[in-house]
């Protein structure tokens, strides 16, 4: 079996006509010392992305925004996945359907 290397393609995901290429990498330099590369999902806080309708993409583990409204049975993490506005599209990526976060064109 071939060893996974930084930059190798993990998978391609298409959500709302937007293609995401998820590649192996490290979240910080310390990880290089102790772990193998793992799939790195987009950081939508640093690099926001939107659907054609202006709704922002978010990851399930992203911290909830100022409009966070917990679902019934939400965890104490206050992550986007616990918000009523979050629409999960695949394992780790979804769309925030909050009108207050929607980008107006």
N, C-alpha and C positions, 0 to 999 in steps of 0.2 A: 504494500500500500504506500502511495506517495505521500510525503509529508506536506501538510498545509503550510503555505507561505503567505506572508503579508501581501495584500493586493490581489490574491486569488479570488475569483468570483465564487460567492456562496450561492446566490440565486438572483433571479430577476423577478420583479413583482410589478404588475401594472394595475394601478388603481385610478379610476376616473381618467383614463387616457394618459396618465403620467407614469413613465417607466422609472423604476428605482432599481439600481444595480447595487446589491448588498455584497460587500467585499470583506474579506478577512483583514483584521488589523488589531490595533491596541487602543484602548481609551486613554492611556497615559504611559509614559516611559517606564514606570516601575513594573508594569505588566510584562514588559519584554523580558525582565529578569526571572520571572517566576512561572509564566503561563505561555501556552501556545496562542497563536492568533485566534480570535473568535470573530463571528459576524458583527460588523459595525453598522448599525442602522443610522439613518440621517439624524442630525441634530437640528430640529426645526426651530429651536430658539435662536441659534446662531445664524441659520440659513433658512428663513421661512419659505415655505412653498404653499401654493394655493391651488384649489380646483378651478376649473373654468368659471364656476359660479362665485368664486371669491372666498370659499371656505378654507380655513387653514388645515394643513395636514398636521398630525401630532402622533407621537409615539405613546404606547400604553403606559409607559413608566415616566413620562414627562410630568413635571410638577403642574398641578392645576393652576389656572390663571385667576385673576380677580373675579371672574364670573363663575367660578367653580360652584357647582351645585351637586352635592353627592346623591348617588343613586341609593335606593333602599338596599341595605346590606353592603354598603361600600366599606372598604378597608379604612384604616386610619392613616394610610399613606398620602391621601389627597392627590393621587395621580390622575391624569386625564381619563384613564380607563374606568375610574370610579365616578365620573361626572355624567349626568343625564344628557349632556350635549354631545358626548363622544360617541361616534359611530365606528365601531371596530370593523376594519376591512380585511385584515389578515392577522397573523400571530402578533405582530408588534406595531403595526401602523394603522391609523384610523384617521377620521376627519372630525374636526370640531364643527358642529352644526349650530353653534351659538351665534345668533344674529349680531350680537355686540362685537364679536371677533371677526365677522365677515368683512372682507375687503371690498369696498365699494368702488366700482369702475367709473 
